[in-house]
Amino acid sequence: MSESAARIRPFQPSDQKLVRFYVGKSRMEGLTSANVRVYTNFFVLAIWIALSSAFVHYMQWWPRREKGLLENLSPLSAFACMALPIMFITDWVNRPDFEKSMNDALRRPDLVDTAIYYARSPASGFWILEFNDRFVGLIAVDASLDSTSDEVVVGSDKPAEENAKPAKSYSTKGTSNVATIRHFYVEEPYRTASVQDDLLEHAIKHAFAEKEVERIRAVNESLVPYIGEALHRQGFVSASVLETVGVLNWHVHESVLERKVWESKQKA
């Protein structure tokens, strides 16, 4: 990447609203993919065709030659009518898992006061990737003593306000042996250029620069493949299934990169 056009810079307090917006957006991205995969599922398509055909038969909308060529289009309205409830039900079933993920992410302590939270360990960091001063992506690695905690500091029944105060103090400094990639997102037009690899590599090098860090963990969702592919290229391997989401129970994996694996890749 040209240094004059693109840069990876540290988070600034003035970025707080921008970061919260894109973190929320990143957590909802999987919903679109989940819905599309349901729409194109063989069994769902079969149900849609069967219901639509039954509706056409009931309404007697099958084409008749004597009414001209335009009559061939009459069954399409029935197919459209049957598609709408299927799309609505699919989104209604899939959406809660992704909204919960988004709300939890926005209510965790690292997004209450981001600059202070990520300053507690020299191995932690939050970076924004820009191209000609335009937002491209972000990544955050948490190597603090709370790196493996997913505590939510604002109750689900309260608004996630920026000035909300954590339930406990997060001023303790120190470095854990396990770092967590809290947030990782790249705008879709830039993914084909693999800028996510540059962003991820930058975060990994920063975390492993501290000898205390032995492992980096990250969430890998099958519904957001560009992240999983970037993690795999850096040597991350799937360690466990954290949960399943959506109507078809897609897996959310925890992927892990060991220091020794990363160091061997650097020497190769």
Summary of the structure (lengths in Angstrom):
residues: 268
radius of gyration: 23.3
end to end distance: 22.5
largest distance: 81.8
contacts: 801
relative contact order: 0.14
helix: 48%
strand: 21%
